[in-house]
Amino acid sequence: MTTAASVRKDLAAFARLNRVSDYLRFFKAGPGEYGEGDEFIGVRVPDSREVAKDHKNLSLSEIQKLLDSKIHEERFVGLVILINRFKIANHPKTKDLAAQKEIFDFYLKNLYAQRVNNWDLIDSTAPYLGYYLLGKPGTAKFLDKLAKSDSLWERRAAVMFTFAFIREFELEDTLRLCKMLLNDNHDLMHKACGWMLRELGKQDLGALREFLDENVTKMPRTMLRYSIEKMSERERQSWLKRE
């Protein structure tokens, strides 16, 4: 039976200690930075995903052991296994609402406990888990509460959950959260909001333009630049001149 220990052993085979210093800089793990205290062993993402695939039947209790680890790559693999399982539970041919709830609740517990605690961990999970929230009573209230959290990762998860909504042409929550977060003081939130606005614009360019028309003078520059990235050069310059 696969265990957290066997995952660690397989990950260690891909470890490259000469990469660790680069990872520490890339994920801002230095003193006072948002990833402070995170530890790395230098495993590339494709290799981590292969390890996750090889251990797809890992139990939630063993996944929890990975999420409790100080090693970033171990937490990443645990989350990839979790999300792959959620995708199966959400697939039309294998839909399992009870499994979805169990996985979502497990994820949320770890988000609140600050074990899902860097942008890559959020971005590789929340856009898929957002499907669990689609159409559920109380979703808007839940997202608003997350978006008002003191935790950067809870705020980012709130916005990234709505990626699933955007794919289903449900745009109101994204627009509301991005407006709420206009004055957020963290660059990672400016990027997340700008990214989701850009994706929203692919579905409804008019809705993006309406949001920009109302908020362009209040938007952080990073958020604005991300949101207009797919527009024509002429239109991008037009919005930049109005900021």
Backbone torsions as a table, in degrees:
resi	resn	phi	psi	omega
1	MET	NA	135.1	-178.8
2	THR	-69.9	143.6	-177.2
3	THR	-136.8	168.9	175.8
4	ALA	-60.9	-35.8	179.7
5	ALA	-63.6	-39.0	179.5
6	SER	-70.6	-32.8	174.5
7	VAL	-63.2	-46.1	179.7
8	ARG	-59.6	-40.8	179.9
9	LYS	-63.7	-44.3	-179.5
10	ASP	-67.9	-37.7	177.2
11	LEU	-64.0	-41.7	-177.5
12	ALA	-60.0	-28.1	179.1
13	ALA	-67.2	-22.2	179.4
14	PHE	-99.5	-1.4	-175.8
15	ALA	-64.1	137.9	176.7
16	ARG	-133.3	97.1	-173.4
17	LEU	-63.3	-23.0	179.0
18	ASN	-70.2	-13.3	177.7
19	ARG	-90.8	-13.6	-170.3
20	VAL	-58.4	-44.0	-178.2
21	SER	-62.3	-36.3	177.3
22	ASP	-65.9	-41.8	179.5
23	TYR	-64.3	-40.4	179.4
24	LEU	-60.9	-39.4	177.8
25	ARG	-71.7	-44.1	-175.3
26	PHE	-64.0	-39.2	-177.8
27	PHE	-98.1	15.0	173.9
28	LYS	50.4	56.5	-175.8
29	ALA	-99.4	12.6	179.7
30	GLY	-81.3	172.3	179.7
31	PRO	-56.1	128.4	178.4
32	GLY	81.6	-5.5	179.4
33	GLU	-90.2	167.2	-172.6
34	TYR	-67.1	-22.7	178.5
35	GLY	-102.9	21.4	-175.0
36	GLU	-51.2	131.2	175.8
37	GLY	92.1	-11.0	179.1
38	ASP	-67.3	144.9	-179.5
39	GLU	-119.4	146.7	-176.2
40	PHE	-132.6	154.9	174.5
41	ILE	-120.5	4.3	172.2
42	GLY	82.9	32.6	178.8
43	VAL	-91.7	131.7	178.2
44	ARG	-70.9	152.0	-178.7
45	VAL	-57.9	-46.3	178.9
46	PRO	-57.9	-37.1	178.4
47	ASP	-69.1	-39.3	177.0
48	SER	-61.6	-39.9	-179.8
49	ARG	-68.0	-34.3	176.2
50	GLU	-65.2	-41.5	177.1
51	VAL	-62.1	-42.5	178.8
52	ALA	-60.0	-41.6	179.9
53	LYS	-63.3	-38.5	-179.0
54	ASP	-71.0	-17.3	-177.4
55	HIS	-122.9	37.9	-173.5
56	LYS	-63.3	-22.2	-177.8
57	ASN	-95.1	14.2	179.4
58	LEU	-59.5	132.8	-178.2
59	SER	-71.9	160.7	178.8
60	LEU	-60.9	-36.3	-179.8
61	SER	-65.7	-34.3	177.3
62	GLU	-77.6	-35.2	174.2
63	ILE	-60.7	-38.2	179.4
64	GLN	-60.4	-36.6	178.1
65	LYS	-62.6	-37.0	177.3
66	LEU	-68.8	-40.8	-178.8
67	LEU	-70.1	-22.5	176.4
68	ASP	-79.7	-6.1	-176.1
69	SER	-75.0	150.5	172.9
70	LYS	-79.2	-13.9	-177.3
71	ILE	-82.6	120.4	-176.0
72	HIS	-57.4	-46.9	-177.0
73	GLU	-63.3	-31.6	177.4
74	GLU	-68.2	-42.0	176.8
75	ARG	-65.0	-39.7	179.8
76	PHE	-60.6	-46.8	-179.6
77	VAL	-63.0	-42.1	177.7
78	GLY	-58.3	-41.9	-179.8
79	LEU	-71.1	-36.4	177.5
80	VAL	-63.4	-43.1	176.9
81	ILE	-59.9	-43.5	-179.6
82	LEU	-61.5	-45.8	-177.3
83	ILE	-70.4	-37.5	176.1
84	ASN	-60.3	-36.8	177.5
85	ARG	-68.9	-38.0	178.5
86	PHE	-65.3	-39.8	179.4
87	LYS	-59.2	-39.0	177.1
88	ILE	-65.9	-44.0	-179.2
89	ALA	-67.6	-19.2	-178.9
90	ASN	-100.7	-7.0	-178.6
91	HIS	-71.5	138.6	-177.8
92	PRO	-53.1	-33.8	-176.9
93	LYS	-84.3	-17.3	-178.0
94	THR	-129.1	27.0	-172.7
95	LYS	-60.4	130.8	-177.6
96	ASP	-142.9	97.6	-174.9
97	LEU	-66.7	-35.3	179.2
98	ALA	-65.3	-41.5	178.3
99	ALA	-65.9	-39.4	177.5
100	GLN	-58.2	-46.7	-178.8
101	LYS	-63.3	-43.3	-180.0
102	GLU	-61.2	-43.7	-179.7
103	ILE	-67.2	-44.7	-178.9
104	PHE	-62.9	-45.5	179.9
105	ASP	-62.7	-39.6	177.9
106	PHE	-62.6	-44.8	178.9
107	TYR	-61.9	-46.5	-176.8
108	LEU	-62.7	-39.8	177.0
109	LYS	-57.3	-42.2	-179.0
110	ASN	-76.4	-30.3	173.7
111	LEU	-63.7	-46.8	179.3
112	TYR	-63.8	-30.5	-179.3
113	ALA	-85.2	6.0	177.2
114	GLN	63.8	33.3	174.0
115	ARG	-95.2	-20.2	172.2
116	VAL	-99.5	86.2	-159.3
117	ASN	-135.1	40.5	166.6
118	ASN	-157.5	162.9	-171.6
119	TRP	-62.8	-34.7	-179.2
120	ASP	-70.2	-32.5	177.7
121	LEU	-68.9	-38.8	176.2
122	ILE	-68.4	-47.9	-171.2
123	ASP	-71.7	-20.4	178.4
124	SER	-92.8	1.8	-177.3
125	THR	-127.4	-55.9	-172.6
126	ALA	-57.6	-38.7	-179.8
127	PRO	-61.1	-23.1	178.5
128	TYR	-91.4	-42.3	-179.5
129	LEU	-67.4	-19.0	177.2
130	GLY	-57.9	-25.2	179.0
131	TYR	-61.8	-28.5	178.3
132	TYR	-64.1	-30.6	-175.4
133	LEU	-85.5	-16.9	-175.4
134	LEU	-58.2	123.1	174.9
135	GLY	76.7	2.3	-178.9
136	LYS	-85.0	137.9	175.8
137	PRO	-57.6	139.0	176.6
138	GLY	85.6	1.7	-178.0
139	THR	-62.2	-45.5	-178.5
140	ALA	-60.0	-43.4	179.8
141	LYS	-64.0	-41.2	178.8
142	PHE	-62.8	-46.0	-179.6
143	LEU	-65.3	-40.1	179.1
144	ASP	-62.3	-39.7	178.7
145	LYS	-64.1	-43.6	176.9
146	LEU	-61.8	-41.5	-176.4
147	ALA	-67.6	-19.3	179.0
148	LYS	-97.0	1.9	-177.2
149	SER	-66.3	153.5	172.9
150	ASP	-73.0	-18.3	-178.7
151	SER	-80.2	122.3	175.9
152	LEU	-56.4	-39.1	-174.3
153	TRP	-73.5	-34.0	174.6
154	GLU	-67.7	-39.2	178.2
155	ARG	-65.4	-43.8	-179.8
156	ARG	-65.5	-39.7	178.5
157	ALA	-60.7	-40.1	179.9
158	ALA	-55.6	-47.8	-179.4
159	VAL	-68.6	-42.9	-175.8
160	MET	-71.2	-26.7	173.1
161	PHE	-56.1	-33.8	-173.9
162	THR	-75.8	-5.6	174.1
163	PHE	-57.9	-40.2	177.8
164	ALA	-62.1	-38.2	-179.4
165	PHE	-65.3	-43.0	-179.2
166	ILE	-59.0	-42.3	179.3
167	ARG	-59.7	-27.2	-180.0
168	GLU	-100.0	16.4	177.7
169	PHE	62.8	28.1	173.2
170	GLU	-103.1	102.5	-166.8
171	LEU	-107.5	-14.1	-171.5
172	GLU	-62.2	-41.2	-177.5
173	ASP	-65.9	-40.3	178.3
174	THR	-61.9	-46.5	-179.5
175	LEU	-62.2	-42.5	-178.7
176	ARG	-65.4	-45.7	-178.7
177	LEU	-65.6	-41.3	-179.5
178	CYS	-64.7	-33.7	176.6
179	LYS	-69.8	-40.4	178.1
180	MET	-60.2	-34.1	-171.5
181	LEU	-98.4	13.0	179.5
182	LEU	-56.2	-34.0	-176.5
183	ASN	-100.7	12.8	176.7
184	ASP	-59.8	142.9	-173.2
185	ASN	-93.2	4.5	-176.1
186	HIS	-111.0	133.3	-179.1
187	ASP	-59.5	-33.2	179.2
188	LEU	-64.4	-28.1	176.4
189	MET	-79.0	-35.3	175.7
190	HIS	-60.9	-41.7	-179.8
191	LYS	-67.6	-43.9	-178.7
192	ALA	-62.9	-45.3	-180.0
193	CYS	-65.8	-43.1	178.9
194	GLY	-62.2	-40.0	178.7
195	TRP	-62.2	-47.4	-178.8
196	MET	-68.0	-34.5	175.9
197	LEU	-65.4	-38.9	176.9
198	ARG	-61.2	-44.3	178.4
199	GLU	-65.3	-38.8	177.1
200	LEU	-60.9	-40.0	-179.9
201	GLY	-63.4	-26.7	176.6
202	LYS	-67.7	-29.3	179.4
203	GLN	-88.0	-37.1	-176.6
204	ASP	-151.1	90.0	-177.1
205	LEU	-63.2	-32.8	178.5
206	GLY	-62.9	-39.1	179.1
207	ALA	-66.2	-39.0	176.8
208	LEU	-65.0	-45.5	180.0
209	ARG	-61.5	-38.8	178.8
210	GLU	-64.8	-41.3	177.2
211	PHE	-62.7	-45.5	179.9
212	LEU	-63.6	-42.0	-178.5
213	ASP	-59.7	-35.2	-178.8
214	GLU	-81.9	-29.5	-167.9
215	ASN	-123.2	-0.5	-171.6
216	VAL	-57.2	-34.6	-177.8
217	THR	-77.2	-12.1	-178.6
218	LYS	-107.0	-10.1	-174.6
219	MET	-77.0	138.7	170.2
220	PRO	-59.5	145.6	-175.0
221	ARG	-57.9	-39.5	180.0
222	THR	-62.4	-44.1	178.6
223	MET	-60.4	-44.0	-180.0
224	LEU	-63.3	-47.8	-176.7
225	ARG	-62.2	-41.5	177.2
226	TYR	-63.3	-41.8	-173.2
227	SER	-69.3	-27.4	-175.5
228	ILE	-103.5	9.1	-171.4
229	GLU	-57.7	-34.0	-176.3
230	LYS	-92.0	1.9	178.3
231	MET	-78.7	167.7	175.9
232	SER	-65.3	155.9	179.5
233	GLU	-56.4	-41.2	-178.9
234	ARG	-61.5	-45.9	-178.7
235	GLU	-70.7	-37.9	177.4
236	ARG	-58.5	-45.7	179.8
237	GLN	-64.2	-34.6	177.5
238	SER	-61.9	-45.1	178.7
239	TRP	-68.4	-38.6	-179.1
240	LEU	-64.2	-32.4	179.2
241	LYS	-71.6	-21.8	-177.8
242	ARG	-88.9	-11.2	-174.1
243	GLU	-66.1	NA	NA
